[in-house]
């Protein structure tokens, strides 16, 4: 798989609510943090402001726009940035798949989309590889995304047998297409995992690492793979991702190892060589350094959550 597909595969996003939001008049809602949840929505009509915690600039959403919130951070949707926000829980009844929540009679804004539950104990580390917010403006070349949005709206408007399952599949298409388009829109000056993936040479290096995680990579090999000198490659890689190429190799291996430890009964003696380690002890040392706990403790599930990962491996450069 390509690197984006692999990240999403490890996250295992499952659409558990596909619904709509119809607001009118003056309104402002604050949505609390949702651990291990991604959100992907599209504006069908009208417009509003989006403000995500820990970001400095509000985002103006207009009809045709799509936005993804991969990190579960708190955020605010509002018709006017000067309004005092109310807790979304006080405005929303229990979510109903395929339902549309109406505020102030509706008519000013219509959103459709889905929330995705993320599974896996390493979800937090994976989500930090994604940007805090993805905003896609309406463009004529977004035909595939627009088709998914329109079909989801029709499924909500006209309930049909099997509609809930169709909406779930459409939600996954929306999510992947939105992230794909975000990847295509990266500028040369951007930083973060998406920016690195969009860079022709750094992206090729990341793809090579993902394709052969067990290979005994070194800086010279990776630089040679993409036709760059070792020093220039190392500088650009760290500039884009905020970590060295070899740190990235190790971190990706440990994410793959965590997935196997959590979802299989494979012994550590077989996982270690599959990821390029000659001994269990070398693998265990690397795993503890990145994940903050030995692999056997991780598998047992008795230790602290992975939010205690060592800081230098916790967060790549901000998107």
Secondary structure, 3 states (H helix, E strand, C coil): CCHHHHHHHHHCCEEEEEEEEEECCCCEEEECCCCCEEEEEEEEEEEEEEEECCCCCCEEEECCCEEEECCCCCEEEECCCCCCCEEHHHHCCCCCCCCEEEECCCCCEEEEEEEEECCCCCHHHHHCCCCCCEEECCCCCCHHHHHHHHHHHHHHHCCCCCHHHHHHHHHHHHHHHHHHHHHHCCCCCCCCHHHHHHCHHHHHHHHHHHHCCCCCCCHHHHHHHCCCCHHHHHHHHHHHHCCCHHHHHHHHHHHHHHHHHHHCCCCHHHHHHHCCCCCHHHHHHHHHHHHCCCHHHHHHCCCCCHHHCCHHHCCCCCC
